[in-house]
Amino acid sequence: MRKSYQFALIILTIVGLLASCSHQEKKYRIGVSQCSDDIWRDKQNSELKIGAYFHDNVELRFAAAYDSDERQIQQIDSLVGTGIDLLIVAPNQVSTISPAIDRAYDKGIPVIVFERKTNTKKYTAYMGADNYEMGHLMGEYVASRLHERGRIIEVMGLKGSSPAIERHNGFREAIAQHPGIQVVATLQGDWTEPTAYNTVKQWLDKNKGAEKIDLVFGMNDRTAMGARKAFEEAGGALPLFCGIDGLPGENGGIRLVQDSLLDASYIYPTHGDQLLQLAVDILEGNPYEKETKLMSALVTQDNARVLLMESEEVMRQSRNLERLHEKASQYFNQLGNQRTLTFVALAAILLLLALLAGIYMYYLQRARIQDERIQMEREQLDFYTQVSHELRTPLTLIQGPLDQLLRTNDFRTASDNARELFTIVRRNTHHLTALVNKMLDAQVGGRKPDMTSEQIDAITVQNPVDVPNGNPVADEDASTVLIVDDNSDIRAYLRSILQGQYRLLEAEDGQRGLELAREQVPDLIVSDVMMPVMNGLEFCQQVKKDNISSHIPVILLTARALEKHQIEGYESGADAYITKPFSPELLLARIDNLLQSRHQLKDLWGMKPMAGIASTEASAASAEPADAAPAPIEDAFISRFKSLVEERLADSNLSVEELAAAMGLSRVQLYRKVKAMTGNTPVDLLRKARLAQAQRLLQESGLTVSEIAYQVGFASPSYFTKCYKDEFGTVPGEARKS
């Protein structure tokens, strides 16, 4: 029970950690000081909030100065006084806000200056777009839009603010490169639409009758729209209006460009989420860039629609994210209320767990003992299986040759004493085999001995059937059998049984056997199971998976006699499983049976033209025995071969080498594989396919015999006529008449 107490202590520790984890995570308070309150700031604040959704330990505190230096200074000092951990500030002007920023920085508070700059170096990082580049690119666009000739008015932003200064410098430098462009007036604004309206209206009133203005550049979209309103009230032809900000939404710059109220705008990126991530990296001590330049883009009639669709989709997803966050907050509040109840329930459950732990440990100990017993039995079974293999192999080499010897004329003419000695050897061989079976049965149970002791004792030598003497050689048309066994004596014994009836190949392990199976493509394989390098089960699996050898029947010949071993053999793809010691007659009968099944498969595929296979497969398959049907991988091979032939049926230059290359085989491998599976050579099947297609065309089309001959790939009509008559017993013309 001591372990039970330890288990309960562990559970209590985990519960305590869970209960306290919410209090251990540091909470970061970030103050955000905005110089004004407009749709650009609203978008950035919204992005900051969304960025905070991914950081549960961040609290944002916002303040807006409404373009007032004094108010922003007070707000910065107030935020610092509340104990913020980091300050994000967009200064209203370059110099006036610097002292407040310096005071925060000197107190050890990291400061991120964004969008606008100050004349102080006391800041931790800066993030914003390149306002000089914006002004310069807008100047280049204006020059191009006016074809480098025209009169323009520039409406500035807030005096003393860094964006206004930098955009002005960039714009004027670009315009200076185009002498045909004249800046008629540079008017002072403060980023707001009313101020821009009043300033431009006053200028128009003073310059009535002046030469036409071609374009007005406002340093933000609101300034440009204020100027447009003044020109509309003044009447007359309106100039073009360009601004900067390019915000999405109903009154944003992108919509204004699409609606042709502005000729162009320039997207001034907000990237509040990126700004929030920079703040978190600084607070958590992660690497960060001190100066981050934000990328931007020009908005014109050409791209306004696309940009608007993209931005509106982003806004829609942002609103969805906010709604999801609100729901998640509700769920977390509910979770917080439930957490207390959960901890109380856990404390009560712990007492029960402590009791259950004792029972669990008890059954765990029993399970471990059971596993050890099973493992011991498995090792014991493996040991006796190995011993059985070592005993059954020599028994096979004694019993098999002895049975063969008893069939010879030498034994028939032997003396009675010699015959009695042979009887004793044969009877004791069977007796030893039965003892091996009993030894294995004593460990695993369930399998009966092959013969009873009384049956073994009753064994006497009878006059066997005569068998041919000598070492006859199989003819060239005989089937090829591959023998795979690491025991050279077993291979010699199998060779003595099979020679004369089959052509033989031999391999000493599964790896070499697999190489021979791929190179020579035998008609059947006889393999041992327990071999070095590659065992028989793996060898059988590889043979059946290989596209070249998948059709070859495999007989596993092994000393592993248990039912589970036989199941493993058949699961590996074996077609037969014979245990040692074995009867030569049984082996020969099984080989003959499997080869006969393969002959049935040859009839199924070989007696029909290729073009007719698809239509007659179902009826032919139903007429043959179930074991004659090709395996899926074989069926796929024939289907692939058939498809390749049909694709190039009209090509009179199609060769077996090209077909073999397309199938991923050598010429010899393709020949042997197709011959083994169909009874025909690839050339025969190609000719049959062409003739079958020709027969169909003769019956269904109005083509001449010569046209059909060339269409199905014959080089000459005369040779086509000869082949057609050899195949169908009639000339093509008579076939058409019939």
C-alpha positions in Angstrom: 0.0 0.0 0.0 3.0 2.3 0.3 2.9 2.7 -3.5 -0.7 3.7 -3.2 0.2 6.5 -0.9 3.0 7.6 -3.3 0.5 7.6 -6.1 -1.9 9.8 -4.2 0.9 12.2 -3.3 1.7 12.5 -7.0 -1.9 13.3 -7.8 -2.1 15.9 -5.0 1.1 17.6 -6.4 -0.3 17.7 -9.9 -3.6 19.2 -8.6 -1.7 21.8 -6.6 0.3 22.8 -9.7 -2.9 23.1 -11.8 -4.5 25.2 -9.1 -1.6 27.6 -9.0 -0.5 27.7 -12.6 -2.9 30.6 -13.4 -1.2 32.7 -10.8 2.4 32.0 -11.8 2.3 33.4 -15.3 3.5 37.0 -15.4 1.0 39.6 -16.6 2.3 42.3 -18.9 0.7 45.7 -18.9 1.3 47.7 -22.1 0.3 51.4 -22.5 -0.6 52.7 -25.9 -0.5 56.5 -26.4 -2.1 57.6 -29.7 -1.6 61.2 -30.9 -5.1 61.4 -32.4 -8.4 59.5 -32.8 -9.3 58.6 -36.4 -10.2 55.6 -38.5 -6.5 54.8 -39.1 -5.9 54.7 -35.3 -9.1 52.8 -34.7 -7.9 50.1 -37.2 -4.5 49.9 -35.5 -6.0 49.7 -32.0 -8.3 46.9 -33.3 -5.3 45.0 -34.6 -3.4 45.4 -31.3 -6.4 43.9 -29.5 -6.5 41.0 -32.0 -2.8 40.5 -31.4 -3.4 40.4 -27.7 -5.8 37.5 -28.2 -2.8 35.2 -28.8 -1.1 36.3 -25.6 -3.2 35.7 -22.5 -0.7 37.5 -20.3 -1.0 40.9 -22.0 -3.2 43.8 -20.8 -3.6 46.8 -23.1 -4.3 50.4 -21.9 -5.2 52.9 -24.6 -5.1 56.7 -24.5 -5.8 59.2 -27.4 -4.5 62.8 -27.3 -6.7 64.2 -30.1 -3.7 66.1 -31.7 -2.9 67.9 -28.4 0.8 67.9 -27.3 -0.2 68.8 -23.7 -2.8 66.1 -23.5 -0.4 63.4 -24.8 2.3 64.4 -22.4 -0.1 64.1 -19.5 -1.4 60.7 -20.8 2.1 59.3 -21.1 3.0 60.4 -17.5 -0.3 58.9 -16.3 0.3 55.6 -18.0 3.8 55.4 -16.5 2.3 56.2 -13.1 -0.1 53.2 -13.3 2.9 50.9 -13.5 2.9 49.8 -17.1 5.7 47.4 -18.3 6.1 48.9 -21.8 5.0 52.0 -23.6 3.9 52.2 -27.2 3.7 55.8 -28.4 2.9 57.7 -31.7 4.2 61.2 -31.0 2.1 64.1 -32.0 5.1 66.2 -33.0 8.8 65.6 -33.3 10.1 67.6 -30.4 7.4 68.5 -27.9 6.6 64.9 -26.7 10.3 63.9 -26.3 10.6 64.8 -22.6 7.7 62.6 -21.6 9.2 59.7 -23.6 12.6 60.3 -22.0 11.0 60.2 -18.5 9.4 56.8 -19.2 12.6 55.4 -20.7 14.7 56.6 -17.8 12.5 54.7 -15.4 13.5 51.5 -17.1 10.3 51.1 -19.2 10.9 49.9 -22.7 9.5 52.4 -25.3 8.3 51.5 -28.8 7.9 54.6 -31.1 5.6 53.8 -34.0 4.4 55.6 -37.1 5.9 59.0 -36.1 9.4 59.9 -34.9 10.8 62.2 -32.2 14.2 63.9 -31.8 15.2 61.7 -28.8 17.3 58.6 -29.0 15.8 57.2 -25.8 13.6 54.5 -27.2 13.9 50.7 -27.4 12.5 50.1 -30.9 10.9 51.9 -33.8 8.2 50.6 -36.2 6.7 52.5 -39.1 6.6 53.0 -42.8 9.1 55.1 -44.8 7.2 58.4 -45.1 9.9 59.9 -47.2 9.6 57.1 -49.7 5.8 57.5 -49.7 6.1 61.1 -50.6 8.7 60.4 -53.2 6.7 57.6 -54.9 3.6 59.8 -54.8 5.5 62.6 -56.5 6.7 60.2 -59.2 3.1 59.0 -59.7 1.8 62.6 -60.0 4.5 63.4 -62.6 3.5 60.3 -64.6 -0.2 60.9 -64.2 0.1 64.5 -65.5 2.6 63.5 -68.2 5.2 65.7 -66.6 3.3 68.9 -67.1 0.8 70.7 -64.9 0.0 72.8 -61.9 -0.5 71.2 -58.4 -1.3 72.2 -54.8 0.2 70.4 -51.8 -1.8 70.3 -48.6 0.5 69.5 -45.6 -0.1 67.5 -42.4 0.3 68.7 -38.9 3.1 71.2 -38.6 6.2 69.7 -36.8 5.0 66.1 -37.2 7.6 63.7 -38.7 5.3 62.2 -41.3 4.4 65.6 -42.7 8.0 66.7 -42.8 9.2 63.5 -44.4 6.4 63.2 -46.9 6.9 66.8 -48.0 10.6 66.3 -48.5 10.1 63.1 -50.5 7.3 64.6 -52.6 9.2 67.9 -53.5 12.4 66.1 -54.3 10.5 63.8 -56.8 8.7 66.8 -58.3 11.9 68.7 -58.7 13.0 66.1 -61.3 10.2 67.2 -63.6 10.5 70.9 -64.6 7.1 70.8 -66.3 5.4 70.3 -62.9 4.7 73.5 -61.0 3.8 73.5 -57.3 1.5 76.5 -57.2 1.0 76.4 -53.4 2.0 74.5 -50.3 -0.9 74.9 -47.8 -0.6 74.0 -44.1 -3.1 71.5 -42.7 -3.3 69.3 -39.6 -4.4 65.9 -41.0 -8.1 66.7 -40.6 -10.7 67.2 -43.3 -12.2 70.4 -41.9 -8.8 72.2 -41.7 -7.9 71.1 -45.2 -11.3 72.3 -46.5 -10.9 75.8 -44.8 -7.3 76.2 -46.0 -8.0 75.3 -49.6 -11.2 77.4 -49.6 -9.3 80.4 -48.4 -6.7 79.9 -51.1 -9.3 79.6 -53.8 -11.1 82.7 -52.7 -7.8 84.7 -52.9 -6.9 83.3 -56.3 -10.1 83.5 -58.2 -9.5 83.5 -61.9 -6.1 82.0 -61.5 -4.9 79.4 -64.0 -6.5 75.9 -63.7 -5.1 73.5 -61.0 -4.5 70.0 -62.4 -3.9 68.0 -59.2 -4.1 68.4 -55.4 -1.9 66.2 -53.2 -3.2 65.9 -49.6 -0.8 64.2 -47.2 -3.6 61.9 -46.1 -6.9 60.9 -47.6 -9.0 63.1 -45.3 -6.9 66.1 -46.3 -7.4 65.3 -50.0 -11.2 64.9 -49.5 -11.3 68.2 -47.6 -9.6 69.9 -50.6 -12.0 68.2 -53.0 -15.0 69.6 -51.1 -13.6 73.1 -51.3 -13.1 72.7 -55.1 -16.6 71.3 -55.6 -18.1 74.3 -53.8 -16.0 76.7 -55.9 -17.4 75.2 -59.1 -15.7 74.6 -62.4 -13.6 71.6 -63.6 -12.3 69.5 -60.7 -8.6 68.7 -60.6 -7.3 65.2 -59.7 -6.9 64.4 -55.9 -4.3 62.1 -54.3 -3.9 61.2 -50.7 -2.1 58.8 -48.4 -3.5 56.2 -45.9 -5.4 53.8 -48.3 -7.6 52.4 -45.5 -10.2 49.8 -46.2 -13.9 50.3 -45.2 -16.7 52.5 -46.2 -14.9 55.8 -46.0 -11.4 54.5 -46.5 -9.0 55.6 -49.2 -9.3 52.4 -51.2 -13.1 52.8 -51.5 -12.6 56.5 -52.4 -10.2 55.5 -55.2 -12.6 52.8 -56.5 -15.4 55.4 -56.5 -13.2 57.9 -58.4 -13.4 60.5 -55.6 -9.6 60.2 -55.3 -7.3 59.4 -58.2 -4.8 57.6 -56.1 -3.8 56.8 -52.5 -0.9 55.2 -50.8 -1.5 52.4 -48.2 -0.1 53.5 -44.9 0.2 50.2 -43.0 -1.1 49.8 -39.5 0.2 46.3 -38.5 -1.1 46.5 -35.0 -0.6 42.7 -34.6 3.0 43.0 -35.6 3.5 45.9 -33.2 2.0 43.9 -30.4 4.3 40.9 -31.2 7.4 43.3 -31.1 6.3 44.4 -27.6 5.9 40.9 -26.4 9.4 39.9 -27.8 10.9 42.9 -25.9 9.2 42.0 -22.6 10.1 38.3 -22.9 13.7 38.9 -23.8 13.4 37.5 -27.3 15.5 38.8 -30.3 13.9 41.7 -32.1 14.8 44.4 -34.7 15.4 47.9 -33.3 14.2 49.5 -36.6 11.3 47.9 -38.4 10.3 49.4 -41.8 6.8 48.5 -42.9 6.1 47.8 -46.6 3.4 49.7 -48.4 1.8 50.0 -51.9 0.2 52.5 -54.2 -3.6 52.3 -54.8 -5.0 53.3 -58.2 -8.0 52.6 -60.3 -6.2 49.5 -61.7 -5.9 47.7 -58.3 -8.4 49.4 -56.0 -11.1 46.8 -56.5 -8.8 43.9 -55.8 -7.3 45.6 -52.7 -10.8 46.5 -51.4 -12.0 42.9 -51.7 -8.9 41.7 -49.9 -9.1 44.3 -47.1 -12.8 43.7 -46.6 -12.2 40.0 -46.3 -9.5 40.7 -43.7 -11.9 43.0 -41.8 -14.6 40.3 -42.0 -12.3 37.7 -40.6 -11.1 40.1 -37.9 -14.7 40.7 -36.8 -15.3 36.9 -36.7 -12.1 36.6 -34.6 -13.4 39.2 -32.2 -16.7 37.4 -31.9 -14.9 34.1 -31.3 -12.7 35.8 -28.7 -15.8 37.1 -26.9 -17.3 33.6 -26.8 -14.0 32.1 -25.7 -13.8 34.7 -22.9 -17.3 33.6 -21.8 -16.3 30.0 -21.9 -13.1 30.7 -19.9 -15.1 32.5 -17.3 -17.4 29.5 -17.0 -14.3 27.3 -16.8 -12.8 29.4 -14.0 -16.0 28.9 -12.0 -16.0 25.2 -12.7 -12.3 24.9 -11.8 -12.9 25.4 -8.1 -15.6 22.7 -8.1 -13.2 20.5 -10.0 -10.4 20.9 -7.5 -12.8 20.0 -4.7 -14.1 17.0 -6.6 -10.5 15.9 -7.3 -9.6 16.1 -3.6 -12.5 13.8 -2.8 -11.6 11.5 -5.7 -8.0 11.2 -4.5 -9.1 9.3 -1.4 -10.9 6.8 -3.7 -7.9 6.7 -6.0 -5.6 5.8 -3.1 -7.7 2.8 -2.4 -8.0 1.9 -6.1 -4.2 2.3 -6.5 -3.6 -0.6 -4.2 -5.9 -2.8 -6.3 -4.3 -1.5 -9.5 -0.8 -2.3 -8.3 -1.9 -5.8 -7.3 -3.4 -6.5 -10.8 -0.4 -4.8 -12.4 1.9 -7.2 -10.6 -0.2 -10.1 -11.7 -0.2 -8.8 -15.3 3.6 -8.5 -15.2 3.9 -12.0 -14.0 1.5 -13.2 -16.7 3.6 -11.3 -19.4 6.8 -12.9 -18.1 5.1 -16.3 -18.2 4.0 -15.7 -21.8 7.4 -14.4 -22.7 9.0 -17.5 -21.2 6.6 -19.7 -23.0 7.3 -17.9 -26.3 11.1 -18.3 -25.7 10.5 -21.9 -24.8 8.5 -22.5 -28.0 11.1 -20.8 -30.1 13.7 -23.0 -28.5 11.8 -26.2 -29.2 10.9 -24.9 -32.7 14.6 -24.5 -33.4 15.4 -27.9 -31.9 12.6 -29.4 -34.0 14.1 -27.7 -37.1 17.5 -29.1 -36.3 16.0 -32.6 -35.9 13.5 -32.6 -38.7 16.1 -31.6 -41.3 18.4 -34.7 -40.8 15.3 -36.9 -40.4 14.2 -35.7 -43.8 17.6 -36.5 -45.2 17.4 -40.0 -43.6 13.7 -40.9 -44.3 13.5 -39.4 -47.8 16.6 -41.1 -49.3 15.7 -44.3 -47.5 12.3 -44.3 -49.1 13.9 -43.7 -52.4 16.4 -46.5 -51.9 13.5 -48.9 -51.0 12.1 -48.3 -54.5 15.3 -49.3 -56.4 16.0 -52.7 -57.9 19.0 -53.0 -55.6 16.7 -53.3 -52.7 14.4 -55.6 -54.5 17.2 -58.1 -55.0 18.7 -57.7 -51.5 18.8 -60.5 -49.0 16.2 -61.1 -46.3 18.7 -59.9 -43.7 19.3 -56.6 -45.5 15.6 -56.1 -46.0 15.1 -56.6 -42.2 17.8 -54.0 -41.4 16.1 -51.5 -43.8 12.8 -52.2 -42.0 14.4 -51.5 -38.6 16.0 -48.2 -39.9 12.7 -47.1 -41.5 10.6 -48.0 -38.4 12.9 -46.1 -36.0 13.1 -43.1 -38.3 9.3 -42.8 -38.1 9.5 -43.4 -34.3 12.0 -40.6 -33.9 9.8 -38.3 -36.0 6.9 -39.1 -33.7 9.1 -38.4 -30.6 10.0 -35.0 -32.0 6.3 -34.2 -32.5 5.4 -35.4 -29.0 8.2 -33.2 -27.6 6.8 -30.2 -29.3 3.2 -31.1 -28.4 4.2 -31.3 -24.8 5.1 -27.6 -24.9 2.2 -26.2 -26.9 -0.4 -28.9 -26.9 -3.2 -29.5 -29.3 -1.4 -31.3 -32.2 -1.7 -35.1 -32.4 1.3 -37.3 -33.5 1.5 -38.3 -37.1 1.4 -42.0 -36.2 0.8 -44.0 -33.0 3.6 -46.2 -31.6 1.6 -49.3 -32.6 1.4 -48.1 -36.2 5.1 -47.3 -36.2 6.0 -50.7 -34.8 3.9 -52.3 -37.5 5.8 -50.7 -40.3 7.4 -53.3 -42.6 9.2 -52.9 -45.9 6.8 -53.6 -48.8 7.7 -54.0 -52.4 7.5 -50.4 -53.6 6.6 -49.2 -57.1 9.5 -49.0 -59.4 11.0 -45.6 -60.2 13.4 -44.6 -62.9 17.1 -45.1 -62.1 19.9 -42.7 -63.0 19.8 -38.9 -63.3 17.6 -38.1 -66.3 17.7 -34.5 -67.7 14.5 -32.6 -68.2 13.7 -31.4 -71.7 13.7 -27.7 -72.7 9.9 -27.4 -72.4 9.8 -28.7 -68.8 8.7 -26.3 -66.1 11.5 -24.5 -64.0 11.5 -25.0 -60.3 13.7 -22.8 -58.0 14.9 -24.5 -54.8 15.8 -22.2 -51.9 17.4 -23.8 -48.8 20.5 -23.0 -46.8 21.1 -26.8 -46.2 23.1 -28.2 -49.1 22.0 -31.7 -48.3 18.3 -30.8 -48.5 18.9 -29.1 -51.8 20.7 -32.2 -53.1 17.8 -34.4 -51.8 15.2 -32.2 -53.5 17.3 -32.2 -56.6 17.2 -36.0 -56.6 13.4 -35.9 -56.4 12.7 -33.3 -59.0 15.5 -33.8 -61.6 14.3 -35.4 -64.8 10.8 -33.8 -64.5 11.7 -30.2 -64.1 14.5 -27.8 -64.9 16.1 -26.8 -61.6 17.6 -23.6 -60.1 19.1 -23.4 -56.6 19.8 -20.7 -54.0 21.3 -20.9 -50.5 19.2 -18.1 -48.9 16.2 -15.9 -49.5 18.2 -13.0 -50.8 19.8 -15.0 -53.5 16.5 -16.8 -54.2 14.8 -13.4 -54.8 17.5 -12.4 -57.2 17.1 -15.6 -59.2 13.3 -15.3 -59.1 13.6 -11.9 -60.7 16.3 -12.9 -63.2 15.0 -16.3 -64.3 11.3 -16.1 -63.6 10.8 -19.8 -62.7 7.4 -21.6 -62.9 7.4 -22.6 -59.2 9.5 -22.1 -56.0 10.2 -24.5 -53.2 11.7 -22.7 -50.1 12.7 -23.4 -46.6 11.5 -21.0 -43.8 14.4 -20.8 -41.4 17.3 -19.4 -43.4 20.0 -16.7 -42.8 20.2 -13.3 -44.6 16.4 -13.5 -45.6 14.1 -16.1 -44.1 11.4 -17.9 -46.1 8.5 -15.8 -44.9 10.1 -12.5 -45.9 11.3 -14.1 -49.2 7.8 -15.2 -50.0 6.4 -11.8 -49.3 8.9 -10.1 -51.5 8.2 -12.6 -54.3 4.5 -11.9 -54.2 5.0 -8.2 -54.1 7.3 -8.0 -57.0 5.8 -7.2 -60.3 8.1 -9.7 -62.1 7.6 -12.7 -59.8 4.1 -12.2 -58.3 2.5 -15.0 -60.4 5.0 -17.7 -59.2 3.5 -20.3 -56.9 5.6 -20.8 -53.7 5.7 -24.0 -51.5 7.1 -23.5 -48.0 9.0 -26.7 -47.0 9.9 -26.4 -43.3 10.2 -28.1 -39.9 7.9 -25.5 -38.3 4.9 -27.8 -38.0 2.6 -25.9 -35.6 -0.7 -24.4 -36.8 0.4 -20.9 -36.0 3.5 -21.4 -38.2 1.3 -22.6 -41.0 -0.9 -19.5 -40.6 2.2 -17.3 -40.8 3.2 -19.1 -44.0 -0.1 -18.6 -45.7 -0.3 -15.0 -44.6 3.1 -14.3 -46.2 1.5 -15.4 -49.6 2.6 -19.1 -49.7 0.5 -21.3 -52.0 1.3 -24.5 -50.0 2.9 -25.4 -46.7 4.6 -28.8 -46.2 6.3 -29.9 -43.0 9.5 -32.0 -42.7 10.0 -34.9 -42.9 7.8 -35.2 -46.0 6.8 -37.7 -48.6 8.4 -37.2 -52.0 5.0 -38.2 -53.6 3.3 -35.5 -51.6 5.8 -32.8 -52.8 5.5 -34.0 -56.4 1.7 -34.1 -56.2 1.5 -30.5 -54.8 3.9 -29.2 -57.4 2.0 -30.8 -60.2 -1.3 -29.5 -58.8 0.0 -25.9 -58.6 1.4 -26.0 -62.1 -1.9 -27.4 -63.4 -3.7 -24.5 -61.8 -1.2 -22.2 -63.6 -2.0 -24.0 -66.9 -5.7 -23.2 -66.3 -4.7 -19.6 -65.9 -2.8 -19.9 -69.2 -6.0 -21.1 -70.9 -8.0 -18.3 -69.4 -5.7 -15.6 -70.9 -4.1 -17.3 -73.8 -7.0 -18.6 -75.9 -8.6 -15.2 -76.6 -7.5 -12.2 -78.7 -6.4 -9.3 -76.5 -9.2 -7.0 -77.8 -11.7 -9.6 -76.7 -10.5 -10.1 -73.2 -12.4 -7.3 -71.5 -15.7 -8.5 -72.9 -15.2 -12.2 -72.1 -13.5 -12.1 -68.8 -16.6 -12.5 -66.7 -17.9 -15.6 -68.6 -14.5 -17.2 -68.8 -13.8 -16.7 -65.1 -17.2 -18.2 -64.2 -16.4 -21.3 -66.3 -13.0 -22.0 -64.7 -12.3 -23.3 -61.1 -12.0 -20.6 -58.4 -8.2 -21.2 -57.9 -7.6 -20.4 -61.6 -8.5 -16.7 -61.3 -5.4 -14.4 -61.3 -4.4 -12.6 -58.2 -5.0 -8.8 -58.1 -1.4 -7.9 -58.8 -1.3 -10.4 -61.7 -4.6 -9.1 -63.1 -3.1 -5.5 -62.8 0.0 -6.7 -64.7 -2.0 -8.2 -67.6 -4.3 -5.1 -67.7 -1.3 -2.8 -67.9 0.3 -4.9 -70.7 -3.1 -5.0 -72.6 -3.4 -1.2 -72.2 0.1 -0.6 -73.6 -0.6 -2.9 -76.6 -3.9 -1.2 -77.4 -2.4 2.3 -77.1 0.2 1.5 -79.8 -1.7 -1.0 -81.8 -1.3 1.0 -85.1 2.4 1.3 -84.7 4.0 -1.3 -87.0 7.4 -0.5 -85.4 6.3 -1.4 -81.9 8.9 -3.9 -80.4 9.0 -6.2 -77.4 11.9 -4.1 -76.1 9.7 -1.0 -76.1 6.8 -2.9 -74.3 9.3 -4.3 -71.7 10.7 -0.8 -71.0 7.2 0.6 -70.6 6.5 -2.2 -68.1 9.7 -1.6 -66.2 11.1 -5.0 -67.1 13.9 -6.4 -69.3 13.0 -8.1 -72.6 13.7 -11.6 -71.1 11.7 -10.9 -67.9 8.7 -9.7 -69.9 8.9 -12.7 -72.2 9.0 -15.2 -69.3 6.3 -13.4 -67.2 3.8 -13.1 -70.1 4.6 -16.7 -71.3 4.1 -18.1 -67.8 0.8 -16.2 -67.3 -0.8 -16.5 -70.7 0.9 -19.3 -72.6 1.8 -16.9 -75.4 4.8 -14.8 -76.1 4.4 -11.0 -76.2 4.8 -11.1 -80.0 2.0 -13.6 -80.2 -0.3 -11.5 -78.0 0.5 -8.4 -80.1 -0.4 -10.2 -83.3 -3.6 -11.6 -81.7 -4.6 -8.1 -80.5 -4.1 -6.6 -84.0 -6.0 -9.4 -85.7 -8.9 -9.2 -83.2 -9.1 -5.4 -83.8 -9.0 -6.0 -87.6 -11.8 -8.5 -87.3 -13.9 -5.9 -85.5 -13.2 -3.2 -88.1 -14.0 -5.6 -90.9 -17.4 -6.2 -89.4 -18.2 -2.7 -88.2 -16.4 -0.2 -90.5 -16.4 0.6 -94.3 -12.6 0.7 -94.5 -10.8 -1.3 -97.2 -8.7 -4.4 -96.2 -5.5 -2.4 -96.9 -6.6 0.5 -94.8 -7.5 -1.8 -91.9 -4.2 -3.6 -92.2 -2.2 -0.4 -91.8 -4.5 0.9 -89.1 -3.9 -2.2 -86.9 -0.1 -2.0 -87.4 0.7 -4.4 -90.2 3.5 -3.3 -92.5 1.9 -4.8 -95.6 -1.6 -5.9 -96.6 -0.3 -9.3 -98.0 1.3 -10.2 -94.6 -1.9 -9.1 -92.9 -4.0 -11.4 -95.1 -1.7 -14.4 -94.4 -1.8 -13.8 -90.6 -5.5 -13.3 -90.6 -6.1 -16.6 -92.5 -3.7 -18.4 -90.1 -5.7 -17.2 -87.1 -9.3 -17.4 -88.3 -9.1 -19.8 -91.2 -10.4 -17.4 -93.8 -9.2 -14.4 -95.7 -10.3 -10.8 -94.6 -12.5 -10.3 -97.6 -14.6 -13.4 -96.9 -14.9 -12.4 -93.3 -16.5 -9.1 -94.4 -19.0 -10.8 -96.6 -20.1 -13.1 -93.8 
